[in-house]
Amino acid sequence: MTDYKFSFGPWNISEGADPFGPEVRDAFPHAEKYALFKKLGFDGVQFHDDDVVPEIEGKSHDTIMRETAEVKSILDGEGLTPEFVAPRMWFAPETIDGGYTSNSESDRKAAWERTKTTIDIAKALGSKAVVLWLAREGTYIRESKDAQQAYERILATVNQVLDYDAEIELWIEPKPNEPTDQTYLPTIGHTVALSYASNDPSRVKGLIETAHAQLAGLDPSDEMAFALAHDKLGSIHINDQNGLKYDQDKNFGSANLRAAFNQVKVLENAGYGKNGEFVGVDVKAMRTQKGSPVTEHLTTSKRIFELMVEKVRTYDQAKEAAFRDARDYEGLELYVMEHLLGV
C-alpha cells in the first residue's frame, strides 16, 4: 500500500481578491507561507517561477539565482520538497496571444527565455520537473493561428527543453479552455501523443487536474488511467468542479464524491505514489470565507482524499469481479453506493 505525500502551491493560500466585489480577507505574507506546509500535513511545494522569485521580470540571472538559493535554504530548513516549477507566462505582455504559439517571433523568443530561466530555477531548487500549463497557447478564433504550425511549435519547445537540460522532466498540464476559448493541448491524450513525438518520451509526462478533465467533459479517473497505462502520470492536482463553467478549484469530492472515489481507486490500483509522486492539492478558498491565512480548504481536500483511500482499501474487489462476470451492473452500482454511504 502507498503512503501518500501531499503538495500545494503558495497561490492556494488565497489573498482574498474577488473580481465581483471587495477583497474578502487580508493578504498573508508570501514568505511566511512555507512555515505552514508541514503543520498542515504537506511535504511538497508546487512553484511558479515568480513564486520563487517575486517580480521576476527584469531581474538579472545572477539575482534570480541568488533569490532561488535563499528559497532553497528555507525549504531545506522546513524539510520541504520542491515538486516542480512552472513558468507563469500568462501575465507577461509578450504572451497575451500565447508564447510558444504566438505569431510574433520576438514573443516566442521571450517565452523560451522565460522557460530556460524556469529550468535553471528548478535545478537550483533541487526539483526534477518543470510544468507547462499552456494557458494562452490557443485562440479565441481559430483563424487567428495555423493550428498545425502551433502544434509543431509546441513540440519544438518541448524538444528545446529536453535538449537544454539532460535530466529535467517536462510535465504538461492539459486544460481545454480558459483563459483562451480553446487550447491546443486540451486532454491527456494530446499530451501523451506529444510525448511520443518528442526527442525523449521518457522525460515528457502529464499532470492531470480533476477540474480540467471535467471541463473537457471527461472523467478524471479515465484520464488518470490512460496516463498510467502509458507510464505518463507525472503528478495530479485534485479538486472538483460543479458543471462546465469556469475553473472553480472546489474542494476534492465536494461536487461529486463518487468521481473522487474512482480517481483514488485508479491511483491505488496502479500503485501511484510508490515512486515518490505527490498528490497535489490545487483548490481555492471560497470567496466568502473570512480569516487570514485561510487553509481549511487544503486540509479538507487532503482529508477527503485520505477518507477515499480508506474506502478503496475496504472495497471488495472480488465482489466487483463477480458483478462484472455476471454483467450485473445494477448490482454493482448498488454495492458501490452502499459502500460509499457506509451501509
N, C-alpha and C positions, 0 to 999 in steps of 0.2 A: 504494500500500500504506500501511497505517496503522502509525505508530509509537505503540504503546500507552503510556498513562500509568496508573500504579497508585496505589491508595489503600488505607488501612486505618484502623480506629479504635483509639484508645488502649486500649479494652477487650479488643482482640485480644492484647495483651501481658498474659496472664492472671496474676492474683495467686496462683493455686495452690490456691484453695478447692476442696474435694471434698465433695459432700453425703453421701458414703458413708464418709468417713474423715477423717483429719487432713489439714491443708494439706500439699501435696507440694513446695512451693518457697516461698521468701521473696518477699514483695511487692517490686515495683520501683517507686520513687517516680514518681508520676504526672507531675510537672513535668519529669522527666528523659527522658520517652519521646520528646518532639519531636526531640531530637538524634539519635534512632536512624533516623528515616524515610529521610533521604537516603542514609545509609550502607547501608541495606538495599535501596536502589533504588526507593523510593517517593516520589512527588511530592505526593500529596494526603492530606488528613486528613479522615476522617469524624468527626463530632461528635454527641454528645448535648448537650443544654443544660447538664447538670451535669458534662460533661467539660470544658467551657469554664469554668464557674463551679461548682466543687465546693460541695456543701451549699447549693445554690441556694435551697432553701425558706426563706422568712422573710427573705431579704436584700432590701434596698431596690432600686428600679430603678437609682438612681444608683450603688450599689455593684456591681450586676450589670454595668452598662455600663463602669465603671472596670476591673473584672477582665477583661471582654471585651477592652478596649483593650490590656491587658497581654499577653493571649494573642496578639492580632493582631501585636503587636510581636515576639513570639517567632517566630511564623510567618514574618513578613517577614524576620527575621534568618536563619532557616533556609532561606528560599526555598521555602516550602511553601504549597500552595493549600488553603483550606478548602472541601471539596467540598460539604458540606451540614451542616445542624444539625437534629437531631430532638428533640422534647420527650420526655424519659424519664418518662412519667407512670405507668407500671405499678407503680412502687414507692410512689406517693403514696397516702395513706389515702383521699383523695377519689375515687380511681379504681379501687378494689377491684372494683366492679361495672361498670367501664367509665367513661370520662369523657364523651365526646360522646354516648354512647347510654345513659347512666345514667338510672334512673328518678327520680333526685334532681335537682331544678333547681339546687340550690346546688353539687352536684358538677359539673354541666355547666358552670356559670359558672366554677368553679375550673379546669376543663380548658381553657376558652377563654382565661382569663387567662394560664395557663402557655404556651399556644400563641402568644399575642401576644408574650410575652417572648422566646420562641424565635425568632420572626421578627425582633425587634429585635436579638437576638444575631447572627443570620445576617447581617443587613445591616451591623452594626458590624464583623463579621469580614471582610466583602467576599465572602460566599458568596451564590450566586444561588438557592439552593434550600433548602427545608425538607422533611424527610421525615416522613411519618406511618407508623409501624408501629403498626397498630391492635391492640395486644397484647390488651387486655381488652375490646375492642368486639365482644362476642359473649356467649355464655351457656353455662352447664353444663346447664340445662334450658330448652328452647325456650319454655315457657310463662312464663318469668320476664320476658320483654320482648315488646313488639309489634314484630315484625320489620320491617314496612313503615315504622312510625314510626322505627325505628332507622336504616334506610337514609336516610330523609328527614332525620334529624338529622345524619348524616354528611355528606350533600350540603349541608346548611345550613352546616356548619362549613367545608367546602371553599370555599363562596362567601364566608363571612366572611373567610377567609384572603386570597382574591383581592381583596376589597374593602379590606382593611386595608392592603395594600401593592400598588401598581400594577405592580411589576416582579418580585416574588418568584415563583419556580416552586414548585409543590407536587408532590412525588413520593410516591406511595403505595406502600408495600411490602407486597404481599399475602402472607398466610400462612393456611392453613386451620384450624390449631388450635395450642394451647399458647401461652400459659397457659390460655386458655379451651378448653372442649371443642370448640366450633365458633365460628368468627368470621364476621363479616358480609361481609367482602371477601376471600374465600379465594383468588382467582385473578386473573391479569392481565385476563381478560375482564371481570370485575366492575369492575376499576379503570378500564378503557377506557370502559365504559358510563357510569360515574360521571363521568368526564371530559367526555364529550359532553353530559351533562345539566347541567354546571356553567355559570357565567356567562362563563367564558373558557377553553374547552377547550385552547387553545394553551399554557396555563401549567399544565395538570394532566397529569402523566405517571406512569409506573410505575417502580419499582425492583424488578427481578426477582432473587431469590436462588435459586440452584440447589436447595438443600435444601428450600426452601419449596414449590417446584413439585413436587419429588419426594414431599413429604409429602401433597400433594393427589392423588397418583397420576398426575401428568402429566409429560411430557417437558420439561425446562427449555429445550431448544433450540426446541421448538414454541412455548412461552410467549414466548421472546425474539422469534421470528419474527413472532408475532401483534402484539406491541407495535411492532416495527419497521415492520410493514405499515401501522400507523396513525400512525407518527412519534411514538410514545409511550414510547420507552425512554429514560428519564432517566439511569439508571445500572444497574449489575448488582452482585451480590455472588456471587463464585464460591466454591464449596466443594463438599462431596459428602456423601452420605447412604447409610448401609447399612440399607436397608429402611424400612418405615413405622413409625417409633417416635418418640422424642423428637428434637428438633432437634440433630443431632450436630456440625455445622460441621467436618466432616473436611476434610483436605487435598483440594484440587481434583484430580479424576481418580483419587483413591486407591481409591474403591469401584467406579467404572465409567469406565474410560478411554475407551471408545467414546462414551459420553454426553458426556464432556468434549470430545472431538474434534468432535462435532456442534454443541455450543454455540459453539465457536470458529469453526467453519465458517459458521454462520449470521451471526455477528458480522462475520467477514471479508467475506463476500459482500455484506453491507449497508453496508460502509464505516464500521462503528461506530468511534467514536473520532476521526474526522476533524473533528468539530465541538467537540473538547475533552472529550468524555465520558471518564470514568475507568473502568478495570477495578477494581472494588472487591473486595478480598480480605477475607472475613469468616470466619475459621477460628479454632478453639480449639486450643491445645496439648493434647497427650494428657495425661490425668490423671496418668499415671505418669512424665511427663518431669521430670527434675530440672534445676536451674540457675536463675539469675536474672540478667538477663532471659532468657526463652525466646522466641526469634524465628524459629527454624528453620522452623516451620510456615508462616510468612508467606513466607519466601524459597522454600520448597519449592513452595508453591502458585503463586507467580509464575513459577518456573522451569518447572513443568509446563504452565502456560498458554503460555509462550513456545515450548516444545517442540511444543505442539499447533499453534501458529501456523505453525511450520516444516512440520509435517505437512500442514496445509491448503494452504500455498503450493506444496507439491510434489505435491499431489494432482492427478491428471489429470482435469480437468473434462470434456474431450472423451470420454474413455473412459467416464466416468459417464453422459454423454448417450447414448452408443451402447448401453450396457446398458439404459438406460431405454427407448430407442426399440425395442429388441428384446424388451422386457419380460422380460429375463433377470436377475431379481433374485437368483438363486442365484450367477450370475457376478459380479454387483455386490457381493454380500456377501463373496465370497472376495477380490475386489480390495480392498475396504475393510480387511478383516482383514490381508491380506498387507501393505498399505501401513502400517498401524499397527504391525505386527510387524517392519517393515523388510526384508521379503523382496524 
